[in-house]
Amino acid sequence: MIDFKFGARFSLLLTRVSLGILMFYAGVTKVTNPDWSAAGYIGGAGNFVEFYKIFLNPAILPIVNFLNAWGLTILGLSLILGIFVRLSSLFGIILMLLYYFAAGPFPHPSAHAFIVDEHIIYALILLFFIMVRAGRFWGFDQFLTKSQ
C-alpha cells in the first residue's frame, strides 16, 4: 500500500466522499422519480448508435433504468462509506464510459468539451481510487482486508 502522509490521505478522503455524494445524489434522484428514464439520453447517442438502440428495446430499457439508477446510488454509498471501493469503482468506470460514448459525436462529447468531458474525469478518478485502494483510507475497506 502506498504510504500517504496525513494531508494526502485527507485529500483522498475528501475527493472520495465528494464524488460519492455526487454519484449518490445522481442515483437517488433517479430512484425516487417514477417518471425518470434513460431513454432520452440513450436515444440521443452520438456514437455507436446501433449499439445504444439495443438498450431502448422495451424489454431491456427497464433493466437499464434500474441498473443505472441503483448503480449510481450504490456507487455513491460505496464511495461515501469507503466500502468495496475497488469493485464499485470498476463498475463506475464502465458506467461512465457508457455515458461518455453515448454523448455527442466524437471528438465533442458536449458543447463545451473536446475529447475529455466530465465522464472521463470521473472514470479516471475512479481508476485512481482502485489503484491506491482508496477505501482503506478512513473507510470501511480497512476493516475488510489485510494490510499489504
N, C-alpha and C positions, 0 to 999 in steps of 0.2 A: 504494500500500500504506500502511496506517496505520502511523504512527511510534510504536511502543510503547517505553516505557522498559524497562530490564532486568527490573524486578520484575513488570511486566505480562506480558512475554514469558515469564518463568519460570512465572508463574501459569498462563498459557495452555498451556505445555508440560505442567505437572503435571495440568491438567484434561484435556487431550487424551490423555495416556498413561493416566491413571486410568480414563477412560471406555473407552479401548481395552482395558485389562486386563479390565474388567467385561464388555465385549462378547465379547472373545476367550474368556474362561472360559465364558460362557453358551453360546457356539457350540461350543467344543471338547468340552464335556461332552455335548452332543447328538451330535456327530460320532462320539465314541468309545463311545457307548451304543447297541448294536444294537437295543435294545428301545424306544428313545425314539421318540415320535411326537407330532406337533402335534394329533392327533385329539382328545385330551381338552380342550385349550384351545379349539380351534375349535368343538367340539361344545357348549361352554358359552357360546357367543357371546351377549352380552346386547343387541346392536344389530345391525341388518342381518342377521338370522338367515338369511334365504333366500340372501343373497349368500355368507355363510360356508359354507353347506351345500354349495355348489359345490366347495369345497376338500376336502370329505370324500369325494367321489367316489373309489372305489378306483383309478381310472386317474390321478387328479390328486394324491391325497394323497402318494404317494412323491416327486413333484416338489416339492410344498410342503415336505415334510420336508427334502429335500436343500437347497432354496433357503434355508430357514430356518436350518438348522444351519450350512451353509457361508457363508451371507450374514453371520451374526453373527461367525463366525470370521474371515472376510476383513475385515470392517469393523473388528474389533478389531486385527488386524495392521496395517491401513492407518493407524489412529489411533496405534498404538504407534510405528510407524516414521515416521509423518508423510509417507506416500507416497500419492498420489491421494486426498488427504483430501476435496477438494471433491466428487469423484464418489462416493466411498464414503459420505460424509455424506448426499448426496442419496438414495441407496438406503436408507441407515439411517433417514432420516426417513420414507420410505414404509413401511418395516418397522415402525417404532414406531407410526405411525398405524394400520396394520393391527392391531397388538396392542391399541392403545387402543380402537378401535371394536369389537373382539371381546370386550372386558372387560365388566364388569357394565353393567346398563342405565343409560343417561344419565339424570341427571347424576351418578351414583355409580359410577364405573368400578371402584371397590373399596370394601371396607367402611370404609376409613379415608380416603376421598378424596371431594372434591366438585368436579366438573368437571375439575380438574387432577390427574393421577396421575404416576407416575414416567416413563411413556412420553412424556407431553407435555414433561416437563422434559428428557428425553434428546433429543427431537426439536428442542427449542429450542436446546439446546447444540450439536447438530449443525448447525443453521441458523447459529448464531454462527460455528462453525468455517468454514462456507462463506463467510460474509461477510468474515471477517478473513483468510481464506486461511491457516488455522492450520498447515498442513503446511510453510509456509515458515519457521516459527519453530523452529529446531533439528529440522528434519525433512528427509527426502529430497526433498520437493517443491521446496525451494530450489535444487536442482541440475537440476530438470527444466524449469523455466520461467524466462523472462527477468524480471528485476526490473521492477516498474512503479511 
